[in-house]
C-alpha cells in the first residue's frame, strides 16, 4: 500500500513521502491561485475552484476567498454548498459536505491527528527516512447543515443532516440529525423540529 492510500484510509503514514508531497504542492498551489484570482474574474475563479476540488464540477459550490485546504481532491461536495470567508479544510482524510451545507466564516474542518505517544509523534529516523508519523479520520457533514462562524470540527466526526452548530463550537463527537448543538466541547442543546 502506498503512503497516499495509507493517508486517506486513516492509517499511520509518512507525510514526507514524495507522492504525498506532489499532491500537497499541487493542492496548496491551486488554493493560492484561487485566493489571488480577483472576484470579478468569475469564470477563471470557478475553473480554478473546480480544478482544486474536482467533485465541485457542476455542483454550484460557492466559496468566498480566502479559503485554505491541503489537497482539495479529498474534499467531496454535494449540490449548493457554501463556504464563507476564511474557511480551512485540512483534507488529509476525506471531507464530505452533502447537499446544501453552509460553512460560516472561519470554520475549520481538521481531519489530521497525531499519535499520543511522543515516540510515534516526534520526528525520528525510520527505515524509509527521517520523519514523523501522522494519521487522519474523515469528516462528514449531512444534507442541509449550517455550521456557524468559528466552528472547529475534529477528524472522525459525522454531523447528521439538518443540524445547526452554534458559533465558536468545537465538535469532537458525532451530532445526531436535526440537532442544534453548541459549546466547547459541542453538545446537543435541543432537537430542531418543523
MDAnalysis code that builds the backbone (N, CA, C; Angstrom):
import MDAnalysis as mda
import numpy as np

u = mda.Universe.empty(582, n_residues=194, atom_resindex=np.repeat(np.arange(194), 3), trajectory=True)
u.add_TopologyAttr("name", ["N", "CA", "C"] * 194)
u.add_TopologyAttr("resid", np.arange(1, 195))
u.add_TopologyAttr("resname", ["UNK", "UNK", "UNK", "UNK", "UNK", "UNK", "UNK", "UNK", "UNK", "UNK", "UNK", "UNK", "UNK", "UNK", "UNK", "UNK", "UNK", "UNK", "UNK", "UNK", "UNK", "UNK", "UNK", "UNK", "UNK", "UNK", "UNK", "UNK", "UNK", "UNK", "UNK", "UNK", "UNK", "UNK", "UNK", "UNK", "UNK", "UNK", "UNK", "UNK", "UNK", "UNK", "UNK", "UNK", "UNK", "UNK", "UNK", "UNK", "UNK", "UNK", "UNK", "UNK", "UNK", "UNK", "UNK", "UNK", "UNK", "UNK", "UNK", "UNK", "UNK", "UNK", "UNK", "UNK", "UNK", "UNK", "UNK", "UNK", "UNK", "UNK", "UNK", "UNK", "UNK", "UNK", "UNK", "UNK", "UNK", "UNK", "UNK", "UNK", "UNK", "UNK", "UNK", "UNK", "UNK", "UNK", "UNK", "UNK", "UNK", "UNK", "UNK", "UNK", "UNK", "UNK", "UNK", "UNK", "UNK", "UNK", "UNK", "UNK", "UNK", "UNK", "UNK", "UNK", "UNK", "UNK", "UNK", "UNK", "UNK", "UNK", "UNK", "UNK", "UNK", "UNK", "UNK", "UNK", "UNK", "UNK", "UNK", "UNK", "UNK", "UNK", "UNK", "UNK", "UNK", "UNK", "UNK", "UNK", "UNK", "UNK", "UNK", "UNK", "UNK", "UNK", "UNK", "UNK", "UNK", "UNK", "UNK", "UNK", "UNK", "UNK", "UNK", "UNK", "UNK", "UNK", "UNK", "UNK", "UNK", "UNK", "UNK", "UNK", "UNK", "UNK", "UNK", "UNK", "UNK", "UNK", "UNK", "UNK", "UNK", "UNK", "UNK", "UNK", "UNK", "UNK", "UNK", "UNK", "UNK", "UNK", "UNK", "UNK", "UNK", "UNK", "UNK", "UNK", "UNK", "UNK", "UNK", "UNK", "UNK", "UNK", "UNK", "UNK", "UNK", "UNK", "UNK", "UNK", "UNK", "UNK", "UNK", "UNK", "UNK", "UNK"])
u.atoms.positions = np.array([
    [0.847, -1.178, 0.000],
    [0.000, 0.000, 0.000],
    [0.893, 1.242, 0.000],
    [0.601, 2.175, -0.903],
    [1.366, 3.417, -0.983],
    [0.979, 4.351, 0.164],
    [1.850, 5.297, 0.473],
    [1.613, 6.227, 1.577],
    [0.339, 7.051, 1.370],
    [0.054, 7.450, 0.120],
    [-1.180, 8.202, -0.169],
    [-2.405, 7.382, 0.243],
    [-2.408, 6.102, -0.097],
    [-3.528, 5.226, 0.273],
    [-3.593, 5.053, 1.787],
    [-2.440, 4.936, 2.425],
    [-2.410, 4.822, 3.890],
    [-2.985, 6.097, 4.513],
    [-2.592, 7.235, 3.963],
    [-3.046, 8.518, 4.499],
    [-4.559, 8.652, 4.394],
    [-5.112, 8.453, 3.215],
    [-6.533, 8.684, 3.001],
    [-7.423, 7.621, 3.639],
    [-6.828, 6.494, 4.039],
    [-7.619, 5.441, 4.687],
    [-7.490, 5.466, 6.213],
    [-6.779, 6.457, 6.756],
    [-6.717, 6.624, 8.202],
    [-5.627, 5.855, 8.916],
    [-4.686, 5.288, 8.171],
    [-3.582, 4.555, 8.797],
    [-2.419, 5.518, 9.087],
    [-1.515, 5.096, 9.973],
    [-0.297, 5.878, 10.161],
    [0.442, 5.960, 8.827],
    [0.934, 7.142, 8.492],
    [1.620, 7.329, 7.225],
    [2.781, 8.297, 7.403],
    [3.652, 8.306, 6.411],
    [4.817, 9.178, 6.389],
    [4.474, 10.428, 5.584],
    [4.282, 11.586, 6.230],
    [3.922, 12.796, 5.496],
    [5.051, 13.342, 4.621],
    [6.268, 12.824, 4.775],
    [7.399, 13.267, 3.956],
    [7.506, 12.486, 2.644],
    [6.577, 11.569, 2.394],
    [6.583, 10.771, 1.169],
    [6.503, 11.679, -0.063],
    [7.266, 11.358, -1.104],
    [7.340, 12.191, -2.310],
    [5.992, 12.312, -3.015],
    [5.243, 11.209, -3.122],
    [3.934, 11.264, -3.796],
    [2.980, 12.182, -3.032],
    [2.957, 12.052, -1.719],
    [2.115, 12.937, -0.911],
    [2.561, 14.378, -1.102],
    [3.863, 14.589, -1.145],
    [4.396, 15.936, -1.363],
    [3.923, 16.546, -2.674],
    [3.881, 15.748, -3.736],
    [3.394, 16.256, -5.031],
    [1.923, 16.654, -4.950],
    [1.109, 15.812, -4.320],
    [-0.311, 16.143, -4.148],
    [-0.470, 17.412, -3.301],
    [0.355, 17.520, -2.261],
    [0.281, 18.647, -1.339],
    [0.631, 19.963, -2.037],
    [1.723, 19.966, -2.770],
    [2.140, 21.177, -3.501],
    [1.088, 21.562, -4.534],
    [0.552, 20.567, -5.249],
    [-0.496, 20.842, -6.243],
    [-1.694, 21.518, -5.578],
    [-2.182, 20.922, -4.470],
    [-3.353, 21.464, -3.791],
    [-3.120, 22.857, -3.238],
    [-1.998, 23.046, -2.570],
    [-1.728, 24.360, -1.990],
    [-1.492, 25.414, -3.067],
    [-0.871, 25.035, -4.185],
    [-0.650, 25.987, -5.281],
    [-1.964, 26.410, -5.920],
    [-2.852, 25.434, -6.172],
    [-4.164, 25.765, -6.736],
    [-4.975, 26.629, -5.774],
    [-4.895, 26.326, -4.492],
    [-5.606, 27.106, -3.491],
    [-5.088, 28.545, -3.478],
    [-3.773, 28.693, -3.546],
    [-3.167, 30.022, -3.594],
    [-3.624, 30.788, -4.833],
    [-3.640, 30.133, -5.990],
    [-4.090, 30.790, -7.222],
    [-5.559, 31.181, -7.125],
    [-6.393, 30.290, -6.567],
    [-7.810, 30.604, -6.386],
    [-7.965, 31.848, -5.517],
    [-7.242, 31.897, -4.402],
    [-7.356, 33.028, -3.479],
    [-6.873, 34.337, -4.082],
    [-5.876, 34.286, -4.962],
    [-5.322, 35.503, -5.569],
    [-6.078, 35.955, -6.810],
    [-6.980, 35.125, -7.333],
    [-7.739, 35.499, -8.526],
    [-8.828, 36.497, -8.137],
    [-8.880, 37.644, -8.831],
    [-9.865, 38.674, -8.477],
    [-11.308, 38.160, -8.582],
    [-12.135, 38.664, -7.703],
    [-13.541, 38.284, -7.635],
    [-14.258, 38.502, -8.967],
    [-13.915, 39.560, -9.670],
    [-14.604, 39.880, -10.918],
    [-14.246, 38.935, -12.067],
    [-13.241, 38.104, -11.892],
    [-12.890, 37.099, -12.904],
    [-13.580, 35.781, -12.543],
    [-14.911, 35.831, -12.522],
    [-15.737, 34.728, -12.027],
    [-15.461, 33.400, -12.713],
    [-15.388, 33.402, -14.043],
    [-15.194, 32.137, -14.768],
    [-13.852, 31.509, -14.431],
    [-12.794, 32.322, -14.389],
    [-11.475, 31.794, -14.061],
    [-11.460, 31.276, -12.620],
    [-12.060, 32.035, -11.718],
    [-12.089, 31.645, -10.306],
    [-12.839, 30.316, -10.142],
    [-13.978, 30.165, -10.825],
    [-14.743, 28.926, -10.729],
    [-13.984, 27.750, -11.340],
    [-13.294, 28.010, -12.444],
    [-12.494, 26.951, -13.078],
    [-11.381, 26.481, -12.140],
    [-10.713, 27.414, -11.477],
    [-9.668, 27.052, -10.505],
    [-10.255, 26.283, -9.323],
    [-11.427, 26.709, -8.853],
    [-12.075, 26.020, -7.736],
    [-12.387, 24.570, -8.112],
    [-12.889, 24.358, -9.313],
    [-13.243, 23.005, -9.752],
    [-12.014, 22.161, -10.073],
    [-10.905, 22.805, -10.387],
    [-9.648, 22.065, -10.552],
    [-9.101, 21.667, -9.176],
    [-9.208, 22.577, -8.205],
    [-8.767, 22.309, -6.843],
    [-9.628, 21.237, -6.189],
    [-10.947, 21.372, -6.323],
    [-11.913, 20.444, -5.726],
    [-12.691, 19.807, -6.868],
    [-12.163, 18.744, -7.472],
    [-12.799, 18.164, -8.661],
    [-14.261, 17.767, -8.467],
    [-14.652, 17.375, -7.258],
    [-16.041, 16.970, -7.017],
    [-17.014, 18.144, -7.129],
    [-16.501, 19.376, -7.174],
    [-17.347, 20.565, -7.245],
    [-17.900, 20.833, -8.638],
    [-17.352, 20.180, -9.643],
    [-17.767, 20.454, -11.027],
    [-19.277, 20.266, -11.184],
    [-19.940, 21.329, -11.616],
    [-21.371, 21.285, -11.875],
    [-22.252, 21.230, -10.644],
    [-21.703, 21.479, -9.455],
    [-22.482, 21.329, -8.215],
    [-22.900, 22.656, -7.582],
    [-22.559, 23.786, -8.206],
    [-22.932, 25.099, -7.676],
    [-22.315, 25.360, -6.296],
    [-21.030, 25.034, -6.152],
    [-20.296, 25.332, -4.926],
    [-19.875, 26.794, -4.961],
    [-20.180, 27.521, -3.893],
    [-19.763, 28.918, -3.757],
    [-18.765, 29.015, -2.618],
    [-17.602, 29.619, -2.895],
    [-16.554, 29.775, -1.889],
    [-16.072, 31.223, -1.919],
    [-16.129, 31.900, -0.772],
    [-15.589, 33.241, -0.642],
    [-14.129, 33.131, -0.228],
    [-13.261, 33.836, -0.937],
    [-11.830, 33.846, -0.622],
    [-11.564, 34.721, 0.595],
    [-10.553, 34.405, 1.392],
    [-9.678, 33.260, 1.190],
    [-10.275, 31.993, 1.791],
    [-9.902, 30.874, 1.193],
    [-10.164, 29.562, 1.772],
    [-8.848, 28.821, 1.718],
    [-8.703, 27.842, 2.581],
    [-7.448, 27.103, 2.635],
    [-7.742, 25.612, 2.717],
    [-6.947, 24.842, 1.988],
    [-7.019, 23.386, 2.085],
    [-5.637, 22.839, 1.766],
    [-5.467, 21.543, 2.027],
    [-4.175, 20.931, 1.770],
    [-4.118, 20.265, 0.398],
    [-5.146, 19.548, 0.044],
    [-5.127, 18.755, -1.188],
    [-6.268, 19.114, -2.134],
    [-7.440, 19.386, -1.618],
    [-8.598, 19.685, -2.451],
    [-9.269, 18.445, -2.991],
    [-8.475, 17.517, -3.483],
    [-9.031, 16.311, -4.094],
    [-9.653, 15.366, -3.069],
    [-9.421, 15.602, -1.775],
    [-10.047, 14.802, -0.723],
    [-11.278, 15.489, -0.141],
    [-11.751, 16.547, -0.814],
    [-12.979, 17.243, -0.419],
    [-14.065, 16.820, -1.408],
    [-15.169, 16.329, -0.872],
    [-16.277, 15.847, -1.704],
    [-17.518, 16.642, -1.342],
    [-18.054, 17.372, -2.344],
    [-19.189, 18.252, -2.081],
    [-20.426, 17.794, -2.845],
    [-21.564, 18.025, -2.211],
    [-22.841, 17.825, -2.868],
    [-23.267, 19.112, -3.561],
    [-24.522, 19.210, -3.874],
    [-25.053, 20.385, -4.576],
    [-25.298, 21.551, -3.623],
    [-25.074, 22.759, -4.157],
    [-25.457, 24.007, -3.489],
    [-24.822, 24.206, -2.115],
    [-23.555, 23.888, -2.000],
    [-22.819, 24.141, -0.754],
    [-22.213, 25.537, -0.786],
    [-21.924, 26.072, 0.391],
    [-21.387, 27.424, 0.520],
    [-20.323, 27.456, 1.616],
    [-19.207, 28.138, 1.335],
    [-18.157, 28.369, 2.330],
    [-17.898, 29.866, 2.406],
    [-18.053, 30.440, 3.584],
    [-17.829, 31.855, 3.793],
    [-16.324, 32.123, 3.937],
    [-15.962, 33.381, 4.142],
    [-14.559, 33.808, 4.231],
    [-13.774, 33.025, 5.274],
    [-12.537, 32.676, 4.938],
    [-11.590, 32.164, 5.906],
    [-11.753, 30.712, 6.307],
    [-12.494, 29.922, 5.551],
    [-12.644, 28.508, 5.908],
    [-11.350, 27.745, 5.640],
    [-11.058, 26.782, 6.520],
    [-9.876, 25.935, 6.388],
    [-10.335, 24.489, 6.418],
    [-10.023, 23.752, 5.342],
    [-10.379, 22.344, 5.241],
    [-9.087, 21.542, 5.127],
    [-8.663, 20.941, 6.238],
    [-7.445, 20.131, 6.255],
    [-7.849, 18.719, 5.840],
    [-7.797, 18.495, 4.546],
    [-8.363, 17.282, 3.931],
    [-7.324, 16.175, 3.741],
    [-6.694, 15.795, 4.832],
    [-5.764, 14.664, 4.795],
    [-6.567, 13.379, 4.592],
    [-7.654, 13.234, 5.344],
    [-8.648, 12.181, 5.102],
    [-9.823, 12.861, 4.398],
    [-10.731, 12.090, 3.826],
    [-11.852, 12.701, 3.107],
    [-12.730, 13.595, 3.978],
    [-13.127, 14.718, 3.396],
    [-14.131, 15.613, 3.977],
    [-15.313, 15.591, 3.028],
    [-16.483, 15.237, 3.548],
    [-17.692, 15.170, 2.731],
    [-18.696, 16.196, 3.214],
    [-19.085, 17.082, 2.301],
    [-20.156, 18.049, 2.546],
    [-21.308, 17.623, 1.649],
    [-22.369, 17.118, 2.239],
    [-23.504, 16.677, 1.441],
    [-24.268, 17.902, 0.924],
    [-25.378, 17.705, 0.241],
    [-26.127, 18.799, -0.384],
    [-26.515, 19.886, 0.625],
    [-26.372, 21.146, 0.184],
    [-26.877, 22.268, 0.951],
    [-26.153, 22.574, 2.246],
    [-24.887, 22.201, 2.367],
    [-24.116, 22.510, 3.584],
    [-23.592, 23.937, 3.484],
    [-23.780, 24.693, 4.550],
    [-23.255, 26.052, 4.650],
    [-22.216, 26.088, 5.748],
    [-21.029, 26.622, 5.419],
    [-19.963, 26.826, 6.400],
    [-19.807, 28.324, 6.632],
    [-19.941, 28.748, 7.873],
    [-19.768, 30.155, 8.215],
    [-18.312, 30.580, 8.130],
    [-18.078, 31.856, 8.371],
    [-16.721, 32.396, 8.296],
    [-15.803, 31.700, 9.303],
    [-14.597, 31.421, 8.864],
    [-13.524, 30.873, 9.711],
    [-13.815, 29.492, 10.290],
    [-14.615, 28.702, 9.600],
    [-14.835, 27.315, 10.024],
    [-13.593, 26.507, 9.687],
    [-13.191, 25.614, 10.600],
    [-12.070, 24.707, 10.378],
    [-12.565, 23.275, 10.460],
    [-12.309, 22.507, 9.400],
    [-12.582, 21.074, 9.372],
    [-11.224, 20.398, 9.337],
    [-10.832, 19.765, 10.450],
    [-9.464, 19.271, 10.618],
    [-9.444, 17.753, 10.751],
    [-9.099, 17.063, 9.656],
    [-9.025, 15.601, 9.704],
    [-7.714, 15.073, 10.274],
    [-6.574, 15.813, 10.227],
    [-5.313, 15.244, 10.708],
    [-5.305, 15.033, 12.218],
    [-4.678, 13.953, 12.606],
    [-4.479, 13.625, 14.014],
    [-3.029, 13.195, 14.186],
    [-2.538, 13.289, 15.388],
    [-1.167, 12.882, 15.663],
    [-1.194, 11.877, 16.808],
    [-0.284, 10.923, 16.786],
    [-0.252, 9.927, 17.859],
    [-0.061, 10.575, 19.230],
    [-0.659, 9.982, 20.236],
    [-0.485, 10.460, 21.614],
    [0.910, 10.152, 22.139],
    [1.469, 9.018, 21.721],
    [2.789, 8.625, 22.209],
    [3.856, 9.497, 21.566],
    [4.655, 10.153, 22.396],
    [5.670, 11.073, 21.890],
    [6.643, 10.386, 20.943],
    [7.013, 9.127, 21.227],
    [7.983, 8.438, 20.360],
    [7.417, 8.173, 18.963],
    [6.100, 8.135, 18.816],
    [5.495, 7.998, 17.484],
    [5.275, 9.366, 16.842],
    [5.015, 10.372, 17.660],
    [4.664, 11.693, 17.155],
    [5.878, 12.517, 16.725],
    [6.995, 12.359, 17.391],
    [8.163, 13.196, 17.143],
    [8.942, 12.722, 15.914],
    [9.657, 13.634, 15.301],
    [10.485, 13.310, 14.143],
    [11.640, 12.420, 14.587],
    [11.843, 11.309, 13.855],
    [12.957, 10.405, 14.162],
    [13.298, 9.589, 12.922],
    [14.364, 8.834, 13.009],
    [14.821, 8.026, 11.876],
    [13.992, 6.740, 11.778],
    [13.518, 6.462, 10.559],
    [12.802, 5.228, 10.224],
    [13.552, 4.570, 9.068],
    [13.260, 3.308, 8.746],
    [13.936, 2.665, 7.612],
    [13.773, 3.413, 6.286],
    [12.666, 4.173, 6.148],
    [12.443, 4.909, 4.904],
    [12.805, 6.391, 5.013],
    [13.535, 6.785, 6.048],
    [13.983, 8.168, 6.174],
    [13.640, 8.770, 7.518],
    [13.906, 10.066, 7.651],
    [13.647, 10.794, 8.889],
    [12.329, 11.546, 8.722],
    [11.376, 11.262, 9.598],
    [10.068, 11.913, 9.527],
    [9.288, 11.607, 10.798],
    [8.095, 12.213, 10.894],
    [7.170, 11.872, 11.968],
    [6.090, 10.962, 11.387],
    [5.213, 10.475, 12.214],
    [4.079, 9.681, 11.760],
    [2.802, 10.464, 12.052],
    [1.867, 10.374, 11.132],
    [0.578, 11.036, 11.292],
    [-0.514, 10.068, 10.865],
    [-1.751, 10.421, 11.178],
    [-2.903, 9.717, 10.652],
    [-4.054, 10.710, 10.601],
    [-5.167, 10.311, 10.022],
    [-6.310, 11.208, 9.892],
    [-7.595, 10.397, 9.898],
    [-8.687, 11.082, 10.232],
    [-10.007, 10.457, 10.202],
    [-10.948, 11.368, 9.435],
    [-11.885, 10.788, 8.671],
    [-12.767, 11.590, 7.828],
    [-13.772, 12.419, 8.627],
    [-14.284, 13.434, 7.965],
    [-15.371, 14.269, 8.492],
    [-16.504, 14.221, 7.477],
    [-17.722, 14.017, 7.972],
    [-18.906, 14.036, 7.106],
    [-19.932, 14.985, 7.701],
    [-20.436, 15.886, 6.866],
    [-21.485, 16.816, 7.278],
    [-22.685, 16.569, 6.378],
    [-23.810, 16.219, 7.003],
    [-25.005, 15.794, 6.283],
    [-25.739, 16.921, 5.571],
    [-26.719, 16.527, 4.779],
    [-27.531, 17.457, 3.989],
    [-28.089, 18.591, 4.841],
    [-28.049, 19.800, 4.265],
    [-28.739, 20.970, 4.806],
    [-28.291, 21.369, 6.206],
    [-27.016, 21.187, 6.499],
    [-26.466, 21.641, 7.781],
    [-25.929, 23.055, 7.652],
    [-26.014, 23.796, 8.734],
    [-25.403, 25.117, 8.832],
    [-24.397, 25.059, 9.967],
    [-23.125, 25.255, 9.620],
    [-22.037, 25.288, 10.594],
    [-21.670, 26.760, 10.746],
    [-21.998, 27.361, 11.897],
    [-21.841, 28.803, 12.083],
    [-20.359, 29.194, 12.187],
    [-20.102, 30.480, 12.246],
    [-18.747, 31.026, 12.226],
    [-17.875, 30.494, 13.361],
    [-16.595, 30.330, 13.044],
    [-15.554, 29.977, 14.016],
    [-15.754, 28.619, 14.680],
    [-16.400, 27.704, 13.993],
    [-16.568, 26.339, 14.493],
    [-15.368, 25.513, 14.044],
    [-14.905, 24.613, 14.913],
    [-13.875, 23.639, 14.575],
    [-14.491, 22.249, 14.688],
    [-14.327, 21.451, 13.630],
    [-14.791, 20.065, 13.627],
    [-13.558, 19.179, 13.522],
    [-13.437, 18.223, 14.439],
    [-12.275, 17.347, 14.546],
    [-12.485, 16.077, 13.714],
    [-11.404, 15.523, 13.196],
    [-11.463, 14.296, 12.410],
    [-12.195, 13.176, 13.120],
    [-12.954, 12.406, 12.336],
    [-13.714, 11.287, 12.862],
    [-15.148, 11.631, 13.186],
    [-15.554, 12.896, 13.002],
    [-16.895, 13.356, 13.360],
    [-17.835, 13.276, 12.155],
    [-19.067, 12.842, 12.440],
    [-20.165, 12.920, 11.477],
    [-21.249, 13.793, 12.088],
    [-21.674, 14.794, 11.335],
    [-22.778, 15.664, 11.748],
    [-23.975, 15.281, 10.887],
    [-25.046, 14.858, 11.525],
    [-26.226, 14.385, 10.811],
    [-26.940, 15.494, 10.064],
    [-27.804, 15.111, 9.130],
    [-28.481, 16.098, 8.285],
    [-29.361, 17.028, 9.111],
    [-29.504, 18.262, 8.595],
    [-30.392, 19.235, 9.192],
    [-29.906, 19.866, 10.480],
    [-28.633, 19.721, 10.810],
    [-28.107, 20.268, 12.063],
    [-27.694, 21.724, 11.919],
    [-27.715, 22.427, 13.040],
    [-27.125, 23.754, 13.168],
    [-26.103, 23.652, 14.292],
    [-24.872, 24.067, 14.004],
    [-23.804, 24.069, 15.006],
    [-23.513, 25.522, 15.353],
    [-23.677, 25.879, 16.628],
    [-23.536, 27.255, 17.092],
    [-22.130, 27.804, 16.950],
    [-22.045, 29.109, 16.770],
    [-20.773, 29.801, 16.556],
    [-19.777, 29.488, 17.659],
    [-18.523, 29.281, 17.269],
    [-17.431, 29.075, 18.193],
    [-17.343, 27.684, 18.796],
    [-18.176, 26.769, 18.353],
    [-18.187, 25.417, 18.927],
    [-16.973, 24.611, 18.483],
    [-16.603, 23.631, 19.309],
    [-15.566, 22.660, 18.970],
    [-16.243, 21.288, 18.985],
    [-16.396, 20.715, 17.789],
    [-17.155, 19.472, 17.639],
    [-16.181, 18.300, 17.659],
    [-16.234, 17.515, 18.740],
    [-15.319, 16.398, 18.926],
    [-16.013, 15.042, 18.833],
    [-17.368, 15.059, 18.798],
    [-18.145, 13.822, 18.733],
    [-19.267, 13.983, 17.726],
    [-19.794, 12.856, 17.242],
    [-20.892, 12.880, 16.288],
    [-22.078, 13.658, 16.847],
    [-22.811, 14.303, 15.925],
    [-24.019, 15.041, 16.279],
    [-25.175, 14.403, 15.517],
    [-26.248, 13.965, 16.224],
    [-27.362, 13.316, 15.536],
    [-28.140, 14.300, 14.655],
    [-28.825, 13.780, 13.663],
    [-29.588, 14.585, 12.710],
    [-30.562, 15.514, 13.432],
    [-30.816, 16.660, 12.779],
    [-31.818, 17.631, 13.232],
    [-31.584, 18.113, 14.657],
    [-30.315, 18.395, 14.961],
    [-29.955, 18.894, 16.288],
    [-29.394, 20.299, 16.188],
    [-29.698, 21.111, 17.212],
    [-28.955, 22.340, 17.424],
    [-27.935, 22.004, 18.497],
    [-26.653, 22.154, 18.177],
    [-25.587, 21.807, 19.104],
    [-24.611, 22.967, 19.184],
    [-24.019, 23.159, 20.364],
    [-23.092, 24.270, 20.545],
    [-22.208, 23.994, 21.753],
    [-21.119, 24.764, 21.843],
    [-20.253, 24.730, 23.008],
    [-18.895, 24.130, 22.734],
    [-18.060, 24.157, 23.787],
    [-16.721, 23.589, 23.730],
    [-16.503, 22.762, 24.994],
    [-16.633, 21.438, 24.890],
    [-16.947, 20.684, 23.682],
    [-18.416, 20.830, 23.303],
    [-18.671, 20.666, 22.016],
    [-20.014, 20.822, 21.474],
    [-20.931, 19.735, 22.030],
    [-22.158, 20.127, 22.389],
    [-23.150, 19.154, 22.845],
    [-24.517, 19.555, 22.294],
    [-25.411, 18.599, 22.194],
    [-26.750, 18.867, 21.680],
    [-27.507, 19.705, 22.705],
    [-28.062, 20.822, 22.235],
    [-28.866, 21.705, 23.078],
    [-30.340, 21.326, 22.960],
    [-30.780, 21.090, 21.724],
    [-32.172, 20.694, 21.512],
    [-32.340, 20.100, 20.132],
    [-33.466, 19.420, 19.929],
    [-33.834, 18.884, 18.629],
    [-34.492, 19.993, 17.819],
    [-34.188, 20.060, 16.539],
    [-34.815, 21.023, 15.648],
    [-36.041, 20.348, 15.049],
    [-37.216, 20.889, 15.329],
    [-38.462, 20.309, 14.827],
    [-39.125, 21.271, 13.853],
    [-39.918, 20.716, 12.935],
    [-40.627, 21.549, 11.943],
    [-41.648, 22.433, 12.605],
])
